[in-house]
Amino acid sequence: MNDPILANSGAPMSAPKRDDKSISRSLGEFVGHIWRGVTGDVAPDKREVKRTVEEEERETDQGKVTLRRTTIEEIEFKKD
């Protein structure tokens, strides 16, 4: 059999589609997606309204201990 489209089993091989991407194109798209993920704005827009820090020092058997509570109030604007 001298027909290059037929495989050893005699069944026709699938010819490559014209819209298949080359490895260079696929690699470029992959790098582009990674680049956008690294440099793009992925966090929603939010603004800090108020930050309250309460701090207290206590003496214990192990020594001086600092207890700290931080409360952050934010407004988050979601983009539809």
Secondary structure, 3 states (H helix, E strand, C coil): CCCCCECCCCCECCCCCCCCCCHHHHHHHHHHHHHHHHHCCCCCEEEEEEEEEEEEEEEECCEEEEEEEEEEEEEEECCC
